[in-house]
């Protein structure tokens, strides 16, 4: 799309995309190929904590920008130790704190049962949630269980959590397991206040497979506009995004949150290139990535912006809570910086 419009600052872009199969050893091989053979300017928008961790030191030692990682781990915002790595989305602990605040504000003496992924993603999120609960966190949490990414299902974990009698259920899970947890809780008659993570809230890949009626009432923290929300029907940013999807990704469900996320990450990087002007070096690319000031993007919710500085590698630090009404995610309350 950018090239059709003349590129960025008159320069055309070449995008090289290699599949790592979400396997860290393959991430290393493919990243080395991109850097050493293709000589890319930067690695942009790659997915996952383990995969990005596998190449973080290599890219930093080689002074190759590792930008706008599609993961909410806090480790992507550490310019003191990894000055060539930058995240993009709100962090998992900030999401957890936002949901914990809602729990305390809307539930009297909540009894909480937590499902979380047994890795850094799950631990990051749980820490944020517990921090948000404050000094009484241990007293509120009645059950806590984990799953491995290699597990076929989380059905048994949901049964265990339901047996605790919990009235609040934070499902700290990625898409596959969130899509299993939601219908299982419904099928066994468990109806707690239920939360899902940003990564487990895609309408196309989680809620539709789980059954939208079963997902009704679930709450999540959001920062992107939802393509299924009629609120944005006449929104210019949404119209442009849908036109882009029709022209370039017609085979992808527009309600897949990953599409809006990828589109927005690409727009963020395009702005970095614009700011680079005639100095398209890796060093200047990184310098400009750390100099984004209140950048508004078409698919970000109103009031949420990209903002970076040399000592701030967390581009998006605001969220809005939203509730699924059986058809779409409906944001409520003001944007907050957890």
C-alpha positions in Angstrom: 0.0 0.0 0.0 2.8 2.4 0.9 4.7 1.6 -2.3 1.6 2.2 -4.4 1.5 5.7 -2.9 5.1 6.4 -3.7 6.8 4.8 -0.8 8.2 6.7 2.2 10.1 9.9 1.5 10.3 8.7 -2.1 11.8 5.4 -1.3 10.1 2.1 -2.0 10.0 -0.6 0.7 10.9 -4.3 0.5 9.2 -6.5 3.0 10.8 -9.9 3.6 8.7 -12.2 5.8 10.0 -15.6 7.0 8.1 -18.1 9.1 9.7 -19.3 12.3 6.9 -21.7 13.2 6.8 -20.1 16.7 9.9 -22.2 17.4 12.9 -20.3 19.0 15.6 -22.4 17.3 14.0 -21.6 13.9 13.6 -18.0 14.9 17.4 -17.8 15.4 18.0 -19.4 11.9 15.6 -17.2 10.1 16.7 -14.0 11.9 20.4 -14.7 11.0 19.3 -15.2 7.4 17.5 -11.9 7.3 20.4 -10.0 8.9 23.4 -11.7 7.4 22.1 -12.7 3.9 19.3 -10.2 3.2 20.9 -7.4 5.2 17.6 -6.0 6.4 17.4 -2.6 8.0 15.4 -3.9 11.0 13.4 -6.7 12.4 9.8 -5.4 12.9 6.6 -6.7 14.5 7.8 -10.3 15.3 5.5 -12.3 17.5 6.1 -14.0 20.9 8.3 -13.7 24.0 10.3 -16.9 23.7 11.0 -16.4 20.0 12.1 -12.8 20.4 14.1 -13.6 23.5 16.1 -16.2 21.4 17.4 -13.4 19.2 17.5 -10.4 21.4 21.2 -10.6 22.4 22.2 -11.4 18.8 20.4 -8.4 17.4 21.6 -6.0 20.1 25.2 -7.2 19.7 24.9 -6.6 16.0 23.1 -3.3 16.5 20.1 -4.3 14.5 16.8 -2.7 15.5 14.4 -5.2 17.0 11.3 -3.0 16.9 7.6 -3.1 17.9 7.6 -6.6 19.1 4.1 -8.2 19.2 4.3 -9.2 22.9 3.5 -7.4 26.1 6.5 -8.6 28.1 8.1 -5.9 30.2 11.6 -7.0 29.0 11.1 -5.2 25.7 11.3 -1.9 27.5 14.8 -2.0 28.9 16.9 0.6 27.0 19.6 0.5 29.6 20.5 -3.2 28.8 18.9 -3.7 25.4 19.0 -0.4 23.6 18.1 -2.0 20.2 14.9 -3.7 21.3 11.5 -2.0 21.7 8.0 -3.4 22.4 4.8 -1.9 21.1 1.6 -2.9 22.9 0.7 -2.3 26.5 2.5 -4.6 28.9 1.0 -7.7 30.4 1.4 -6.4 34.0 -0.4 -3.2 33.1 -3.3 -5.2 31.7 -3.4 -7.3 34.9 -3.5 -4.2 37.1 -6.3 -2.7 35.1 -8.4 -5.8 35.5 -7.6 -6.1 39.2 -8.8 -2.6 39.8 -12.1 -3.4 38.1 -12.4 -6.5 40.2 -12.0 -4.6 43.5 -14.3 -1.8 42.3 -17.2 -4.0 41.2 -17.1 -7.2 43.3 -17.7 -7.3 47.1 -15.2 -9.7 48.7 -14.2 -11.4 45.4 -13.1 -15.0 45.4 -10.8 -15.4 42.5 -9.7 -18.4 40.5 -6.8 -17.9 38.1 -5.8 -19.9 35.0 -2.5 -18.9 33.6 0.1 -20.1 31.1 3.1 -21.6 32.8 5.7 -19.2 31.3 6.9 -15.7 31.5 3.7 -14.4 29.8 1.5 -15.9 32.4 3.8 -15.0 35.3 4.0 -11.3 34.1 0.3 -11.1 33.8 -0.4 -12.7 37.2 2.1 -10.5 38.9 0.3 -7.4 37.5 -3.1 -8.7 38.6 -1.9 -9.5 42.1 -0.1 -6.2 42.4 -3.4 -4.5 41.4 -5.3 -6.4 44.1 -2.9 -5.0 46.7 -2.1 -6.3 50.2 -5.2 -8.6 50.3 -4.3 -10.5 47.1 -3.6 -13.8 48.8 -6.9 -13.6 50.8 -8.9 -13.0 47.6 -7.3 -15.8 45.5 -8.9 -19.1 46.2 -7.5 -21.2 43.4 -4.7 -20.9 40.9 -3.7 -23.4 38.2 -1.5 -23.4 35.1 -1.2 -25.1 31.8 1.7 -25.8 29.4 1.6 -24.6 25.8 2.1 -28.2 24.8 -1.1 -29.3 26.6 -3.9 -30.4 24.3 -6.7 -28.8 26.4 -7.4 -26.9 29.6 -10.7 -28.6 30.3 -9.5 -30.3 33.5 -8.1 -27.0 34.8 -11.4 -25.3 34.4 -13.2 -28.0 36.3 -10.7 -27.6 39.2 -11.1 -23.8 39.2 -14.9 -24.0 39.2 -14.9 -26.3 42.2 -13.2 -23.6 44.2 -16.5 -21.6 44.2 -14.8 -18.6 42.7 -16.8 -15.6 41.6 -14.1 -14.1 39.5 -12.1 -15.9 36.8 -9.1 -14.3 35.0 -8.3 -16.5 32.1 -4.7 -15.6 31.4 -4.4 -17.6 28.2 -3.4 -17.3 24.6 -5.9 -17.8 21.8 -6.1 -21.6 21.6 -6.7 -22.1 25.3 -8.9 -19.1 25.8 -11.2 -20.6 23.1 -11.4 -23.8 25.2 -11.8 -22.2 28.6 -14.8 -20.0 27.7 -17.1 -22.8 26.4 -16.0 -25.2 29.2 -16.9 -22.7 31.9 -20.3 -22.2 30.3 -21.0 -25.9 29.8 -20.4 -26.7 33.5 -22.6 -23.9 34.6 -19.9 -21.7 36.0 -20.7 -18.0 35.6 -18.1 -15.9 37.3 -17.0 -12.4 36.4 -14.7 -13.5 33.6 -11.7 -11.8 32.1 -9.6 -12.6 29.0 -6.3 -11.1 28.0 -5.8 -8.8 24.9 -4.1 -11.7 23.1 -7.0 -14.0 24.0 -9.8 -11.6 23.0 -9.9 -11.9 19.2 -13.4 -12.2 17.9 -12.4 -14.2 14.9 -10.0 -16.7 16.5 -11.3 -17.0 20.1 -14.9 -15.8 20.6 -16.4 -17.2 17.5 -14.9 -20.7 17.9 -15.9 -20.6 21.6 -19.4 -19.5 20.8 -20.3 -15.8 21.0 -23.3 -16.5 23.3 -21.0 -18.3 25.8 -18.6 -15.4 25.7 -21.2 -12.7 26.4 -20.3 -10.5 29.3 -16.6 -11.3 29.3 -14.3 -8.3 30.0 -10.9 -7.5 28.5 -8.5 -4.6 28.3 -8.3 -3.0 24.8 -6.4 -0.5 22.9 -7.4 -1.2 19.3 -10.8 -0.5 17.7 -12.9 -3.5 17.1 -14.0 -4.1 13.5 -17.2 -5.6 14.7 -18.3 -2.6 16.7 -20.8 -0.5 14.8 -19.5 2.6 16.7 -16.8 2.8 14.1 -19.0 2.4 11.0 -18.4 5.9 9.8 -14.9 6.3 11.3 -12.3 7.3 8.7 -9.6 5.2 10.2 -11.8 2.1 10.3 -12.9 2.7 6.7 -9.3 3.0 5.5 -8.4 -0.2 7.4 -11.3 -2.2 5.9 -10.4 -0.9 2.4 -6.8 -2.0 3.0 -7.9 -5.5 4.1 -10.2 -5.8 1.0 -7.4 -4.9 -1.4 -4.4 -6.7 0.2 -5.7 -9.3 2.6 -9.1 -10.4 1.4 -8.6 -13.9 2.7 -8.2 -12.8 6.3 -11.1 -12.3 8.7 -11.2 -8.6 9.5 -12.3 -9.4 13.1 -9.0 -11.1 13.7 -7.3 -8.7 16.2 -4.0 -9.6 14.8 -4.8 -7.9 11.5 -5.5 -4.5 13.1 -2.4 -4.9 15.3 -0.1 -5.7 12.4 -1.5 -2.9 10.3 -0.9 -0.5 13.2 2.7 -1.7 13.9 3.5 -1.2 10.2 2.1 2.3 10.3 4.3 3.0 13.4 7.4 1.8 11.6 6.4 3.9 8.5 6.4 7.0 10.7 9.9 6.0 12.0 11.1 5.9 8.4 9.5 9.3 7.6 11.4 10.8 10.6 14.6 9.2 9.3 14.5 11.5 6.3 17.6 10.9 4.2 19.5 9.0 6.9 18.2 5.4 6.6 20.8 3.9 8.8 20.1 1.4 11.6 21.4 3.9 14.2 19.1 6.6 13.0 16.2 4.2 12.7 16.6 3.3 16.4 17.0 7.0 17.3 13.7 7.9 15.6 11.9 4.9 17.0 12.8 6.4 20.4 11.5 9.8 19.4 7.8 9.2 18.5 5.7 11.9 20.1 2.0 11.4 20.7 1.5 9.5 17.4 -2.1 8.9 16.6 -2.9 5.8 14.6 -6.2 5.1 12.7 -6.9 1.8 14.6 -6.0 2.9 18.1 -8.9 3.8 20.4 -9.5 7.5 20.9 -7.1 9.0 23.5 -4.6 6.2 23.1 -1.3 7.2 21.3 2.2 6.0 20.6 4.8 7.9 22.6 8.5 7.0 23.1 11.7 8.6 24.3 15.3 7.5 24.8 14.4 6.3 28.3 10.9 5.1 27.4 10.6 2.0 25.3 7.0 1.3 26.0 5.2 2.9 23.0 1.6 2.3 24.2 0.9 2.8 27.9 -2.9 3.3 27.9 -5.8 0.8 27.9 -9.6 0.9 28.0 -11.7 -1.9 29.4 -14.4 -3.4 27.2 -17.2 -5.9 27.6 -18.3 -8.4 24.9 -22.0 -8.1 24.3 -22.4 -11.2 22.2 -21.6 -9.4 19.0 -18.8 -7.0 19.6 -16.4 -5.5 22.2 -18.0 -2.4 23.8 -15.4 -0.1 25.5 -16.4 1.6 28.7 -14.8 4.1 31.0 -11.9 6.5 30.2 -8.6 5.4 28.8 -6.1 4.7 31.6 -2.4 4.4 32.1 -2.1 1.4 34.5 
